[in-house]
Amino acid sequence: MSKLVSLVLIGLLIGCGGKDEKKKASFSYEKKATTTTQQAPPETKVPASKKVNLTDKGVGPITSVELNAEIDQAMVAHGQEIYNKMCTACHRPTKKFIGPAQAGVMERRTPEWVMNMILNPEGMLQNDPLAKELLAEFNGAPMANQNLTQEEARAVLEYFRTLK
């Protein structure tokens, strides 16, 4: 019998688990306070084709270009002819294609940068940070060197001045 009493007492001690009470989950209609963290708006990255840099002259033979206030229409016609023959495989004047659109390029780049990109695309793509960004933006399609003369590149630049 003493064994039976001992087993009952041991069972009670184990079953009660001491004096710690177990907390029961309770239900409440009260709204719990929520903490909200305000996140910073996502950083909007400007694509290279939309960036404005009017100080960089690029890498290449052109260090200075003089632009007359008035656009030379004969040079524009010559530049447009060259552009249509040499550039339209990859470019459209007013929309993205394989390469960027040229409309408004003169509001985003210096004349020297534009001419160096035309005359020295390999050097620009290797050494100019903005040209590298453009290469990445346009899926790694490098600009081909069309072997234009400085006079031809200047005529194309004059044509670009008319593209708004």
MODELLER restraints for C-alpha pairs under 7 A, 6 or more apart:
rsr = mdl.restraints
at = mdl.atoms
rsr.add(forms.Gaussian(group=physical.xy_distance, feature=features.Distance(at['CA:48:A'], at['CA:130:A']), mean=6.60, stdev=0.5))
rsr.add(forms.Gaussian(group=physical.xy_distance, feature=features.Distance(at['CA:48:A'], at['CA:133:A']), mean=5.70, stdev=0.5))
rsr.add(forms.Gaussian(group=physical.xy_distance, feature=features.Distance(at['CA:48:A'], at['CA:134:A']), mean=5.39, stdev=0.5))
rsr.add(forms.Gaussian(group=physical.xy_distance, feature=features.Distance(at['CA:48:A'], at['CA:137:A']), mean=6.90, stdev=0.5))
rsr.add(forms.Gaussian(group=physical.xy_distance, feature=features.Distance(at['CA:49:A'], at['CA:100:A']), mean=6.45, stdev=0.5))
rsr.add(forms.Gaussian(group=physical.xy_distance, feature=features.Distance(at['CA:49:A'], at['CA:134:A']), mean=6.37, stdev=0.5))
rsr.add(forms.Gaussian(group=physical.xy_distance, feature=features.Distance(at['CA:51:A'], at['CA:108:A']), mean=6.60, stdev=0.5))
rsr.add(forms.Gaussian(group=physical.xy_distance, feature=features.Distance(at['CA:52:A'], at['CA:108:A']), mean=4.21, stdev=0.5))
rsr.add(forms.Gaussian(group=physical.xy_distance, feature=features.Distance(at['CA:52:A'], at['CA:109:A']), mean=6.45, stdev=0.5))
rsr.add(forms.Gaussian(group=physical.xy_distance, feature=features.Distance(at['CA:53:A'], at['CA:108:A']), mean=5.67, stdev=0.5))
rsr.add(forms.Gaussian(group=physical.xy_distance, feature=features.Distance(at['CA:53:A'], at['CA:109:A']), mean=5.43, stdev=0.5))
rsr.add(forms.Gaussian(group=physical.xy_distance, feature=features.Distance(at['CA:54:A'], at['CA:108:A']), mean=6.23, stdev=0.5))
rsr.add(forms.Gaussian(group=physical.xy_distance, feature=features.Distance(at['CA:54:A'], at['CA:109:A']), mean=5.09, stdev=0.5))
rsr.add(forms.Gaussian(group=physical.xy_distance, feature=features.Distance(at['CA:54:A'], at['CA:110:A']), mean=5.11, stdev=0.5))
rsr.add(forms.Gaussian(group=physical.xy_distance, feature=features.Distance(at['CA:55:A'], at['CA:110:A']), mean=6.54, stdev=0.5))
rsr.add(forms.Gaussian(group=physical.xy_distance, feature=features.Distance(at['CA:56:A'], at['CA:110:A']), mean=6.70, stdev=0.5))
rsr.add(forms.Gaussian(group=physical.xy_distance, feature=features.Distance(at['CA:56:A'], at['CA:113:A']), mean=6.57, stdev=0.5))
rsr.add(forms.Gaussian(group=physical.xy_distance, feature=features.Distance(at['CA:57:A'], at['CA:63:A']), mean=6.76, stdev=0.5))
rsr.add(forms.Gaussian(group=physical.xy_distance, feature=features.Distance(at['CA:57:A'], at['CA:110:A']), mean=6.16, stdev=0.5))
rsr.add(forms.Gaussian(group=physical.xy_distance, feature=features.Distance(at['CA:57:A'], at['CA:112:A']), mean=4.99, stdev=0.5))
rsr.add(forms.Gaussian(group=physical.xy_distance, feature=features.Distance(at['CA:57:A'], at['CA:113:A']), mean=4.38, stdev=0.5))
rsr.add(forms.Gaussian(group=physical.xy_distance, feature=features.Distance(at['CA:58:A'], at['CA:112:A']), mean=6.88, stdev=0.5))
rsr.add(forms.Gaussian(group=physical.xy_distance, feature=features.Distance(at['CA:58:A'], at['CA:113:A']), mean=4.61, stdev=0.5))
rsr.add(forms.Gaussian(group=physical.xy_distance, feature=features.Distance(at['CA:58:A'], at['CA:116:A']), mean=6.19, stdev=0.5))
rsr.add(forms.Gaussian(group=physical.xy_distance, feature=features.Distance(at['CA:58:A'], at['CA:124:A']), mean=6.63, stdev=0.5))
rsr.add(forms.Gaussian(group=physical.xy_distance, feature=features.Distance(at['CA:58:A'], at['CA:128:A']), mean=6.15, stdev=0.5))
rsr.add(forms.Gaussian(group=physical.xy_distance, feature=features.Distance(at['CA:59:A'], at['CA:116:A']), mean=6.20, stdev=0.5))
rsr.add(forms.Gaussian(group=physical.xy_distance, feature=features.Distance(at['CA:59:A'], at['CA:123:A']), mean=6.40, stdev=0.5))
rsr.add(forms.Gaussian(group=physical.xy_distance, feature=features.Distance(at['CA:59:A'], at['CA:124:A']), mean=5.47, stdev=0.5))
rsr.add(forms.Gaussian(group=physical.xy_distance, feature=features.Distance(at['CA:59:A'], at['CA:127:A']), mean=6.94, stdev=0.5))
rsr.add(forms.Gaussian(group=physical.xy_distance, feature=features.Distance(at['CA:59:A'], at['CA:128:A']), mean=6.53, stdev=0.5))
rsr.add(forms.Gaussian(group=physical.xy_distance, feature=features.Distance(at['CA:60:A'], at['CA:116:A']), mean=5.13, stdev=0.5))
rsr.add(forms.Gaussian(group=physical.xy_distance, feature=features.Distance(at['CA:60:A'], at['CA:120:A']), mean=5.76, stdev=0.5))
rsr.add(forms.Gaussian(group=physical.xy_distance, feature=features.Distance(at['CA:60:A'], at['CA:123:A']), mean=6.95, stdev=0.5))
rsr.add(forms.Gaussian(group=physical.xy_distance, feature=features.Distance(at['CA:61:A'], at['CA:116:A']), mean=6.65, stdev=0.5))
rsr.add(forms.Gaussian(group=physical.xy_distance, feature=features.Distance(at['CA:62:A'], at['CA:112:A']), mean=5.65, stdev=0.5))
rsr.add(forms.Gaussian(group=physical.xy_distance, feature=features.Distance(at['CA:62:A'], at['CA:115:A']), mean=6.82, stdev=0.5))
rsr.add(forms.Gaussian(group=physical.xy_distance, feature=features.Distance(at['CA:62:A'], at['CA:116:A']), mean=5.97, stdev=0.5))
rsr.add(forms.Gaussian(group=physical.xy_distance, feature=features.Distance(at['CA:63:A'], at['CA:112:A']), mean=6.14, stdev=0.5))
rsr.add(forms.Gaussian(group=physical.xy_distance, feature=features.Distance(at['CA:64:A'], at['CA:112:A']), mean=6.08, stdev=0.5))
rsr.add(forms.Gaussian(group=physical.xy_distance, feature=features.Distance(at['CA:65:A'], at['CA:111:A']), mean=6.33, stdev=0.5))
rsr.add(forms.Gaussian(group=physical.xy_distance, feature=features.Distance(at['CA:65:A'], at['CA:112:A']), mean=6.03, stdev=0.5))
rsr.add(forms.Gaussian(group=physical.xy_distance, feature=features.Distance(at['CA:71:A'], at['CA:158:A']), mean=6.99, stdev=0.5))
rsr.add(forms.Gaussian(group=physical.xy_distance, feature=features.Distance(at['CA:75:A'], at['CA:155:A']), mean=5.13, stdev=0.5))
rsr.add(forms.Gaussian(group=physical.xy_distance, feature=features.Distance(at['CA:75:A'], at['CA:158:A']), mean=6.40, stdev=0.5))
rsr.add(forms.Gaussian(group=physical.xy_distance, feature=features.Distance(at['CA:76:A'], at['CA:155:A']), mean=6.09, stdev=0.5))
rsr.add(forms.Gaussian(group=physical.xy_distance, feature=features.Distance(at['CA:76:A'], at['CA:158:A']), mean=5.32, stdev=0.5))
rsr.add(forms.Gaussian(group=physical.xy_distance, feature=features.Distance(at['CA:76:A'], at['CA:159:A']), mean=4.34, stdev=0.5))
rsr.add(forms.Gaussian(group=physical.xy_distance, feature=features.Distance(at['CA:78:A'], at['CA:155:A']), mean=6.15, stdev=0.5))
rsr.add(forms.Gaussian(group=physical.xy_distance, feature=features.Distance(at['CA:79:A'], at['CA:152:A']), mean=6.77, stdev=0.5))
rsr.add(forms.Gaussian(group=physical.xy_distance, feature=features.Distance(at['CA:79:A'], at['CA:155:A']), mean=4.20, stdev=0.5))
rsr.add(forms.Gaussian(group=physical.xy_distance, feature=features.Distance(at['CA:79:A'], at['CA:156:A']), mean=3.88, stdev=0.5))
rsr.add(forms.Gaussian(group=physical.xy_distance, feature=features.Distance(at['CA:79:A'], at['CA:158:A']), mean=6.66, stdev=0.5))
rsr.add(forms.Gaussian(group=physical.xy_distance, feature=features.Distance(at['CA:79:A'], at['CA:159:A']), mean=5.28, stdev=0.5))
rsr.add(forms.Gaussian(group=physical.xy_distance, feature=features.Distance(at['CA:80:A'], at['CA:156:A']), mean=6.37, stdev=0.5))
rsr.add(forms.Gaussian(group=physical.xy_distance, feature=features.Distance(at['CA:80:A'], at['CA:159:A']), mean=5.71, stdev=0.5))
rsr.add(forms.Gaussian(group=physical.xy_distance, feature=features.Distance(at['CA:82:A'], at['CA:156:A']), mean=6.85, stdev=0.5))
rsr.add(forms.Gaussian(group=physical.xy_distance, feature=features.Distance(at['CA:83:A'], at['CA:156:A']), mean=6.38, stdev=0.5))
rsr.add(forms.Gaussian(group=physical.xy_distance, feature=features.Distance(at['CA:86:A'], at['CA:146:A']), mean=6.88, stdev=0.5))
rsr.add(forms.Gaussian(group=physical.xy_distance, feature=features.Distance(at['CA:90:A'], at['CA:97:A']), mean=6.28, stdev=0.5))
rsr.add(forms.Gaussian(group=physical.xy_distance, feature=features.Distance(at['CA:90:A'], at['CA:98:A']), mean=4.88, stdev=0.5))
rsr.add(forms.Gaussian(group=physical.xy_distance, feature=features.Distance(at['CA:90:A'], at['CA:99:A']), mean=5.49, stdev=0.5))
rsr.add(forms.Gaussian(group=physical.xy_distance, feature=features.Distance(at['CA:91:A'], at['CA:97:A']), mean=5.67, stdev=0.5))
rsr.add(forms.Gaussian(group=physical.xy_distance, feature=features.Distance(at['CA:91:A'], at['CA:98:A']), mean=6.34, stdev=0.5))
rsr.add(forms.Gaussian(group=physical.xy_distance, feature=features.Distance(at['CA:91:A'], at['CA:99:A']), mean=5.29, stdev=0.5))
rsr.add(forms.Gaussian(group=physical.xy_distance, feature=features.Distance(at['CA:91:A'], at['CA:100:A']), mean=6.32, stdev=0.5))
rsr.add(forms.Gaussian(group=physical.xy_distance, feature=features.Distance(at['CA:91:A'], at['CA:101:A']), mean=6.11, stdev=0.5))
rsr.add(forms.Gaussian(group=physical.xy_distance, feature=features.Distance(at['CA:92:A'], at['CA:101:A']), mean=5.47, stdev=0.5))
rsr.add(forms.Gaussian(group=physical.xy_distance, feature=features.Distance(at['CA:93:A'], at['CA:101:A']), mean=5.05, stdev=0.5))
rsr.add(forms.Gaussian(group=physical.xy_distance, feature=features.Distance(at['CA:93:A'], at['CA:102:A']), mean=5.04, stdev=0.5))
rsr.add(forms.Gaussian(group=physical.xy_distance, feature=features.Distance(at['CA:93:A'], at['CA:103:A']), mean=5.56, stdev=0.5))
rsr.add(forms.Gaussian(group=physical.xy_distance, feature=features.Distance(at['CA:94:A'], at['CA:101:A']), mean=5.17, stdev=0.5))
rsr.add(forms.Gaussian(group=physical.xy_distance, feature=features.Distance(at['CA:94:A'], at['CA:102:A']), mean=6.43, stdev=0.5))
rsr.add(forms.Gaussian(group=physical.xy_distance, feature=features.Distance(at['CA:94:A'], at['CA:103:A']), mean=5.19, stdev=0.5))
rsr.add(forms.Gaussian(group=physical.xy_distance, feature=features.Distance(at['CA:95:A'], at['CA:101:A']), mean=4.85, stdev=0.5))
rsr.add(forms.Gaussian(group=physical.xy_distance, feature=features.Distance(at['CA:98:A'], at['CA:138:A']), mean=6.68, stdev=0.5))
rsr.add(forms.Gaussian(group=physical.xy_distance, feature=features.Distance(at['CA:99:A'], at['CA:138:A']), mean=6.21, stdev=0.5))
rsr.add(forms.Gaussian(group=physical.xy_distance, feature=features.Distance(at['CA:102:A'], at['CA:160:A']), mean=6.50, stdev=0.5))
rsr.add(forms.Gaussian(group=physical.xy_distance, feature=features.Distance(at['CA:103:A'], at['CA:160:A']), mean=6.89, stdev=0.5))
rsr.add(forms.Gaussian(group=physical.xy_distance, feature=features.Distance(at['CA:103:A'], at['CA:163:A']), mean=4.57, stdev=0.5))
rsr.add(forms.Gaussian(group=physical.xy_distance, feature=features.Distance(at['CA:103:A'], at['CA:164:A']), mean=5.01, stdev=0.5))
rsr.add(forms.Gaussian(group=physical.xy_distance, feature=features.Distance(at['CA:104:A'], at['CA:163:A']), mean=6.09, stdev=0.5))
rsr.add(forms.Gaussian(group=physical.xy_distance, feature=features.Distance(at['CA:104:A'], at['CA:164:A']), mean=4.84, stdev=0.5))
rsr.add(forms.Gaussian(group=physical.xy_distance, feature=features.Distance(at['CA:106:A'], at['CA:161:A']), mean=6.21, stdev=0.5))
rsr.add(forms.Gaussian(group=physical.xy_distance, feature=features.Distance(at['CA:115:A'], at['CA:153:A']), mean=6.01, stdev=0.5))
rsr.add(forms.Gaussian(group=physical.xy_distance, feature=features.Distance(at['CA:115:A'], at['CA:154:A']), mean=6.88, stdev=0.5))
rsr.add(forms.Gaussian(group=physical.xy_distance, feature=features.Distance(at['CA:115:A'], at['CA:157:A']), mean=6.91, stdev=0.5))
rsr.add(forms.Gaussian(group=physical.xy_distance, feature=features.Distance(at['CA:117:A'], at['CA:124:A']), mean=6.15, stdev=0.5))
rsr.add(forms.Gaussian(group=physical.xy_distance, feature=features.Distance(at['CA:118:A'], at['CA:153:A']), mean=6.47, stdev=0.5))
rsr.add(forms.Gaussian(group=physical.xy_distance, feature=features.Distance(at['CA:119:A'], at['CA:145:A']), mean=6.88, stdev=0.5))
rsr.add(forms.Gaussian(group=physical.xy_distance, feature=features.Distance(at['CA:119:A'], at['CA:147:A']), mean=6.77, stdev=0.5))
rsr.add(forms.Gaussian(group=physical.xy_distance, feature=features.Distance(at['CA:119:A'], at['CA:148:A']), mean=6.43, stdev=0.5))
rsr.add(forms.Gaussian(group=physical.xy_distance, feature=features.Distance(at['CA:119:A'], at['CA:153:A']), mean=6.99, stdev=0.5))
rsr.add(forms.Gaussian(group=physical.xy_distance, feature=features.Distance(at['CA:120:A'], at['CA:145:A']), mean=6.91, stdev=0.5))
rsr.add(forms.Gaussian(group=physical.xy_distance, feature=features.Distance(at['CA:121:A'], at['CA:143:A']), mean=6.02, stdev=0.5))
rsr.add(forms.Gaussian(group=physical.xy_distance, feature=features.Distance(at['CA:121:A'], at['CA:144:A']), mean=6.81, stdev=0.5))
rsr.add(forms.Gaussian(group=physical.xy_distance, feature=features.Distance(at['CA:121:A'], at['CA:145:A']), mean=6.00, stdev=0.5))
rsr.add(forms.Gaussian(group=physical.xy_distance, feature=features.Distance(at['CA:124:A'], at['CA:131:A']), mean=5.96, stdev=0.5))
rsr.add(forms.Gaussian(group=physical.xy_distance, feature=features.Distance(at['CA:125:A'], at['CA:131:A']), mean=5.19, stdev=0.5))
rsr.add(forms.Gaussian(group=physical.xy_distance, feature=features.Distance(at['CA:125:A'], at['CA:132:A']), mean=5.25, stdev=0.5))
rsr.add(forms.Gaussian(group=physical.xy_distance, feature=features.Distance(at['CA:135:A'], at['CA:141:A']), mean=6.18, stdev=0.5))
rsr.add(forms.Gaussian(group=physical.xy_distance, feature=features.Distance(at['CA:135:A'], at['CA:142:A']), mean=6.08, stdev=0.5))
